[in-house]
Amino acid sequence: MQTVAERGKYNYSYLESRITFLLNFFFKCCLKNKVWFKHRMEKLERHKKASEMLADEIDIVKLIYVLRIGQFLSKLILKKHQRALVTSFKKY
């Protein structure tokens, strides 16, 4: 936790992303041994990985949201005896 707190706010601009992508696309062979270029590429890869992980989390949150809405609608629309039947089907 302390390491994360010491890093500060995460910031990765679109411009930096595009510049790194273009440098990698056009000058990869010339710059692959440069330390600053390796650092830029590591930062770009870390950003891509973090974006994918965040998208996965958002998908899970949306799934839970839809499930809760479905449960609420089943309680709202179904009659009492129909709701009782639905709960017995969930057990099996």
N, C-alpha and C positions, 0 to 999 in steps of 0.2 A: 504494500500500500504506500509506503514511504517513497519508493522509487517512482511509482505512478504519480504521486503528488508533486514530486520534485520536477518532473518533466514539464508540467504546465499544460496549457491548452494546446490541443492538437490542431494544426493548421497545415493544409496542403492545398495550394491554389491551383486553379484550372490552368493558368499560364505556365506554372512550373511543370505541371503534368504534360502539357503539350510540347514544351521545349525539350523535356527529357525524352518523350516519344520520338520527336523529330531527330534529335541527336542520335538516338539509338537506331533509328531507321536508316539515316544517311551516313553516319560516321562511326558506326559500331566497330569496324575493323581498326580504325585509327585510334579510337579512344578507349578500347577495352582494358588497357593496362593502366589507365590514369586513375588515381585514387579518388579524385572528386567525381569522376564519372561513375565509378563503382558505388560511391555513396548515394548519388542521385538515383541510380538504378535500384539499389536496396530500398530507398525511400519510396520509389514508385511501386515496387513489389509489395512492400508492407501496406501501402495505401490500398492496392487492389485486394489484398487478402482481407483487410479490415472492412472494405466495402462489401465483399461477399458474405462475410460473417454477419454484418449488420442486416443485409438483405434476408439472410436465413432467419434471423431473429424476428424480423418484421413479418415474415411468412407465418411463423409460429403464432405470433400475436394475432394476426388476422384469422387464423384457423380457430383459435380459442374464442375470438369475438363472434365468429359465425356460429360456433357451437352454442354459445350462450344465447344468441338471438333465437336459434332453433328451439332451444329448451323453453325460452320464454313464450314463443309463439305456440308451441304445443300446449303449454298451460293455458294460454289465452283462448285458443281456438277449440281444442278438444273438450268434449264433455267429461264429466267426472268419471264415468265408467270407462270411457276410452283412455283416459290418462292412466287409470289403474291397469289396463291391459298393456299399455306401452311399457310400464315399469316391470311387469312380469316377463316381457320379451327380452329386456335388457339383461336379466339374470342368466338366461340361457343363451 
